[in-house]
């Protein structure tokens, strides 16, 4: 479900930022809706108060999304409308969350978007500040399961969630291969397509990469012949 933004206080991001600047790939809303409400069947969580097919947590978050969307759909009247809920959830996970990630200099990954949607952007910011690239180890079990369930249903690359902080790894650059220096907003799938390779081939050529979902600008990637 979408959790609150209270941790961020008044540190709002610029709603006019260009979405294309940080689009990794679009999160599949059909899959999120299936996880959140069994495809629109369970639209009210009495325990948490989350409502609608995308399980938006409360009126404050709904109003935040409406402001960003430049819409005036009232929470009381439209939170259970499936179309409105899907539109709001899509806007939040694929536009608002990436803005916050960029604002706090957190890599825009599938895991980061899903964790922010399920656990709350404030919690993700705190986890990243305290654990840096190992922030995913700080996720609660519910959010780890949420990410794994999304990957399974969406057919995306499985997330490697380590049980302990990763040890520093000496880059293994193969001198017999061409290399590529990772740029901002790159991911392995994008690099593989750029060099006309399969994602699996690229991963096998780079055993130093422990989590294929996380690469950093400046990192050297082996490009097999």
Secondary structure as the mmCIF struct_conf table of DSSP 4:
data_model
#
loop_
_struct_conf.conf_type_id
_struct_conf.id
_struct_conf.beg_label_comp_id
_struct_conf.beg_label_asym_id
_struct_conf.beg_label_seq_id
_struct_conf.end_label_comp_id
_struct_conf.end_label_asym_id
_struct_conf.end_label_seq_id
STRN STRN1 UNK A 2 UNK A 2
HELX_LH_PP_P HELX_LH_PP_P1 UNK A 3 UNK A 4
HELX_RH_3T_P HELX_RH_3T_P1 UNK A 6 UNK A 8
TURN_TY1_P TURN_TY1_P1 UNK A 9 UNK A 10
TURN_TY1_P TURN_TY1_P2 UNK A 15 UNK A 16
BEND BEND1 UNK A 17 UNK A 17
HELX_RH_3T_P HELX_RH_3T_P2 UNK A 19 UNK A 21
BEND BEND2 UNK A 22 UNK A 22
HELX_RH_AL_P HELX_RH_AL_P1 UNK A 29 UNK A 37
TURN_TY1_P TURN_TY1_P3 UNK A 38 UNK A 41
STRN STRN2 UNK A 44 UNK A 44
TURN_TY1_P TURN_TY1_P4 UNK A 46 UNK A 48
STRN STRN3 UNK A 51 UNK A 51
TURN_TY1_P TURN_TY1_P5 UNK A 52 UNK A 55
STRN STRN4 UNK A 56 UNK A 56
HELX_RH_AL_P HELX_RH_AL_P2 UNK A 59 UNK A 69
TURN_TY1_P TURN_TY1_P6 UNK A 70 UNK A 70
HELX_RH_AL_P HELX_RH_AL_P3 UNK A 75 UNK A 78
TURN_TY1_P TURN_TY1_P7 UNK A 79 UNK A 80
HELX_RH_AL_P HELX_RH_AL_P4 UNK A 82 UNK A 91
HELX_RH_PI_P HELX_RH_PI_P1 UNK A 92 UNK A 96
HELX_RH_AL_P HELX_RH_AL_P5 UNK A 97 UNK A 103
TURN_TY1_P TURN_TY1_P8 UNK A 104 UNK A 105
HELX_RH_AL_P HELX_RH_AL_P6 UNK A 110 UNK A 119
HELX_RH_AL_P HELX_RH_AL_P7 UNK A 121 UNK A 131
HELX_RH_3T_P HELX_RH_3T_P3 UNK A 132 UNK A 138
BEND BEND3 UNK A 139 UNK A 139
HELX_RH_AL_P HELX_RH_AL_P8 UNK A 141 UNK A 154
TURN_TY1_P TURN_TY1_P9 UNK A 155 UNK A 155
HELX_LH_PP_P HELX_LH_PP_P2 UNK A 156 UNK A 159
BEND BEND4 UNK A 163 UNK A 164
HELX_LH_PP_P HELX_LH_PP_P3 UNK A 165 UNK A 168
TURN_TY1_P TURN_TY1_P10 UNK A 175 UNK A 176
BEND BEND5 UNK A 177 UNK A 177
STRN STRN5 UNK A 178 UNK A 181
TURN_TY1_P TURN_TY1_P11 UNK A 184 UNK A 185
HELX_RH_AL_P HELX_RH_AL_P9 UNK A 188 UNK A 194
TURN_TY1_P TURN_TY1_P12 UNK A 195 UNK A 196
HELX_RH_AL_P HELX_RH_AL_P10 UNK A 199 UNK A 204
TURN_TY1_P TURN_TY1_P13 UNK A 205 UNK A 205
TURN_TY1_P TURN_TY1_P14 UNK A 207 UNK A 208
BEND BEND6 UNK A 210 UNK A 210
TURN_TY1_P TURN_TY1_P15 UNK A 212 UNK A 213
TURN_TY1_P TURN_TY1_P16 UNK A 217 UNK A 218
STRN STRN6 UNK A 220 UNK A 223
#
